[in-house]
Amino acid sequence: MARAISVRLDEEAVRALSQLEAQGLTQSEAIRSSLVHEAARIRSRQALAVEVAALEADGTDRAEMSAVAALMEQLRAPE
């Protein structure tokens, strides 16, 4: 179901909208696309944060990272 909204754009948003329109999008297409893209970006960041938290909570994984870091330090060329 389509829903109409109204927005007040600041100068930065007006410039961004103009740039999208210059690529051939209508105002409605540009705004819809931008909303969907931003929501997907937020979901992606949230998923990444969940994955990072899971990795940080994994003691086995942290121990392996420490072992790899220690090995890399041993292999590092002397200065």
Backbone hydrogen bonds, N-H to C=O, Kabsch-Sander energy under -0.5 kcal/mol:
donor,donor_aa,acceptor,acceptor_aa,energy
9,L,7,V,-0.6
14,V,10,D,-2.3
15,R,11,E,-2.4
16,A,12,E,-2.2
17,L,13,A,-2.7
18,S,14,V,-2.4
19,Q,15,R,-2.2
20,L,16,A,-2.1
21,E,17,L,-2.6
22,A,18,S,-2.0
23,Q,19,Q,-0.6
23,Q,20,L,-0.8
24,G,21,E,-2.0
25,L,20,L,-1.6
30,A,26,T,-2.7
31,I,27,Q,-2.6
32,R,28,S,-2.8
33,S,29,E,-2.8
34,S,30,A,-2.3
35,L,31,I,-2.3
36,V,32,R,-2.4
37,H,33,S,-2.7
38,E,34,S,-2.5
39,A,35,L,-2.3
40,A,36,V,-2.2
41,R,37,H,-2.2
42,I,38,E,-2.3
43,R,39,A,-2.4
44,S,40,A,-2.4
45,R,41,R,-2.3
46,Q,42,I,-2.4
47,A,43,R,-2.5
48,L,44,S,-2.3
49,A,45,R,-2.3
50,V,46,Q,-2.1
51,E,47,A,-2.2
52,V,48,L,-2.7
53,A,49,A,-2.3
54,A,50,V,-2.2
55,L,51,E,-2.4
56,E,52,V,-2.8
57,A,53,A,-1.6
58,D,54,A,-0.6
58,D,55,L,-0.9
59,G,57,A,-1.0
62,R,58,D,-2.4
63,A,59,G,-2.3
64,E,60,T,-2.2
65,M,61,D,-2.4
66,S,62,R,-2.2
67,A,63,A,-2.2
68,V,64,E,-2.4
69,A,65,M,-2.5
70,A,66,S,-2.4
71,L,67,A,-2.4
72,M,68,V,-2.7
73,E,69,A,-2.0
74,Q,70,A,-2.0
75,L,71,L,-2.0
76,R,72,M,-1.0
